[in-house]
Amino acid sequence: MPYLSLPYLTVALALLLGGVLASWKASHPRRVAAVAAALAFIAFLAAACESRAAGQGSLYDPWLPFFQADGLNAVPMAFYAALTLAVMVLAPRRDAAGQAPAGMLLISLSVQTAYAAASWVPMVAGWWLSCLPFALGMFGSQRETRLTIGIRLASCIALTAAVLLLSASSTTGFAKYGTLWSLFFIIAVVCRKGLFPLHAGVVHAFEHGPLLPKALLFNGHLGVVLVARAQLASPPETAHHAFEFLSMAAVATVGIASLRAFAESKPRRLLAFLCISQASFMLAGITSTNIEGVTGALTHWLLVAAASTGLICIVRALEVRVSSTEDPLMHLGLAAKAPRLATFFLICGLALVGLPGTLGYCAEELIFHGMLQSHLSAGIVLLVATVFNAINLLRLYNTLFLGVLPKHVINIPDALPRERWPLTACILFLVLGGLMPRVVIGWRSDAANSIEKALSAAGGSGHH
Amino acid sequence: MPVQTLIPLLIATPGALFLGLSLVWLLGGAVTERAMAWITRMAYSLLVLLAFIIGWRMSAQGFHPVRVLLGDWFTVGHYGYPLSLLVDGLSLPLVGLTVVLVSIVAYFSVRYLHRDPGFLRFFLLLHLFTFGALLVFTADSLDLLIVGWETIAITSVLLVGFFQYRPEPVRNALWVFASYRVADLFMLLAIFLAHHWFGTTSWKGLLGAEGAPGIHGAVVAVLLVIAAAGKSSQGPFWGWLPRAMEGPTPSSAVFYGAISIHTGAYLLLRIEPLIRHSWIATGLIIITGLATAFLGTLVHRTCADAKTSLAYAAQTQIGLIFVEIGLGWSTFALIHLVSHAMLRTLQFLRTPSMLRDYHRVHAAAGGRFSPTGSHYESLLPQSVQVWLYRLALGRGFYDAVVERWIVAPVQAVAHWLALFEPKASAKKSSDH
């Protein structure tokens, strides 16, 4: 069994856990949490570099061999660690006080545990762990709705049931439990990803309660991780029906969320629909079962994580500056006072909806191509949805940044240095990734090839 | 330096300017008005020089097409995205036209926008636009063309909403953006279908001897005609151009008088061999062009402000260019296109001062200027005149039709989709 040269994964996860414990009662929790996040990022980056150098195949952690780094998870782990660090630095003062930084690190720990899992058990543990910060009320008085909590719990229970069935089937044969497994698997993914008709859960989560922890949780994209892992495990024929169903559900979600957003004016809800629609692209791509679609989906994963985190952080930064951003009655005209935040928002948004010259264009191009190959009509739905999403993005931008500045907004600061640098790094990734997509696509090609091979071996490729 | 090196340099310069200056500003640096003006003047002088050298060298070689292969942008499986530029007899005049007109507009804008709060923003967008336009005219495939195409679109929209503190430009920018996106959908479809059916979107693959005839070729041609109509404000997309006049005058000149509005016609000229294979595409171009030219000239006569009037006049001329392309008069259409772009830019730039001059002369003449026009109208029966006048005054009732038959149904469906969400979603959040 090949191992990483050093226990990077154990160290990184231990650093996150240490950060959670140290920042829980610290007098400067943000500082402690940011240091832990930065060190964890370095460790994950080292694991990613080693995994890339090793090529295809998995490198197990020498201390805890139920964690691994491979083509699928190595880059997202480093990327997610960078996002955690960025959110920690960007967070407004009121969101980085008390136990909130520890809570955000705990979310990061849970997602990274699920990413790094070499078997189903740590993955399930990661899913359950992600519910903990909200259950413990680590984000102060900001409460979630019962709908959000219920959907998240349902996904954890469904995944646990699916994994139990899978372990039972190893002794009795998959055919016996195949249909039931598929059902639980689909429920787990639909609940976690917020696919139609459960997209309302994600909208609720965005609308109510703390926004930045939701950004971290949403951008874990654990539903996609689960599907990708299931595909890599050379699934039997029953699983292909689950993938096909998820593919259609993802396409429906892309279309419905993009259309539904037209009836929204609250920034958080509009942003939620935009993020749901664009994030569902990756599930559509990964279930398209061809190399273009899968590569596009894996690239889109990084894009959505970066762009939507940028957008969410900017919306939150505006909310703490101007109270009327929560439910604006008219255009807020904030670009006059915060032109840099407006520019960051626009670039992140346009990348998210696939403006040529950004990484979003390349990722979507591959997904469209993959979908058109496997399901022509579904590919057309995705194309139409990008049109709607782009219009919705501009509506949101107009509402927040254009128009007459309200009289009560006398002076607000533009992007502060601690906001400016992470956002600049984010847009540099989005733009340079778009100008040189071969680099980013290269990071994902190993995983895409492995998934495609696994599906071909199971007779899934090209079965449409 | 060989032409193969000069062409990428010409295109990359404005793009690099945009990226570099934007990054400096985003990181907190200050780019002064004087510095921006100097950089712009130097850069556009260089661009004109480069375009001149390219043209001169190509003329010395007998205007043979020059292809610049820049390798693959990315390749996944069987799907490749090759980067290739093409400068030939069709693109060279438009490249030259772009750099010359944008340079004139840039020089003009340094004074026109002096001390405007959006001075830096305007020039950054102008650089991005130049990059997009040059890319459109030199792209060797539909894949690359759409990169420039959408870059032009987004800069256009941001310049329509340039005076962002007024509600009207903001509303109109959204309208323009929506029109562009809907039209671009057809181009995206054409690109993906071309990949799907022919395995390529390069001009050589689509338009060459073994090109794309048959029903598939016709479908791609029709989709591209609709996309071109969207970009040139023709046919069903003709409502956005007058709304786009909210931007500053120099941007109106370069976008809606000169370059952006003509990119649709350029696309049609580029894909002419593909269009010739399809009588539906040919017919569509002629009908679209004629209908737009007729409505444009009608509405143009009832416009109360100079810029909107010029916008409809431009729309009319481009309608005629479409008809010329449909009839196969390509060289004539190209000459019409270039001359119209130059004339219209001059008109747009001259309009503000011309109105002032007119009012001064009018006052000096004691208000005794007699109105002009109303020659051809008088040949029509009174009832038809009234009907046409109402049609023109209501701008073809375009806005009402779009609002009632497109926007309202989409919003109704959007509201209906809330059915799948629990009522609690309407509850106002009070916890953050």
Interface residues (C-beta under 8 A of the other chain):
Chain A: S141 Q142 R143 T145 L147 F196 P197 H199 A200 V203 H204 E207 H208 G209 P210 L211 I256 L259 R260 A261 F262 A263 R268 R269 N290 I291 E292 T295 G296 E319 E326 D327 H331 G333 A335 A336 P339 R340 T343 F344 L350 L355 P356 G357 Y361 C362 E365 L366 F368 H369 L372 Q373 L376 G379 I380 L383 V384 T386 V387 A390 I391 L394 R395 N398 F401 L402 G403 V404 L405 P417 R420 W421 L423 T424 I427 L428 V431 P437 R438 I441 S445 A448
Chain B: L19 S22 L23 W25 L26 L27 G28 D72 W73 F74 T75 V76 G77 H78 Y79 Y81 R121 I146 V147 G148 W149 E150 T151 I154 V157 G161 Q164 Y165 R166 P167 V170 A173 L174 F177 A178 R181 V182 D184 L185 L188 L189 F192 L193 H195 H196 V410 Q411 V413 A414 H415 L417 A418 F420 E421 P422 A424 S425 K428 S429 D431 H432
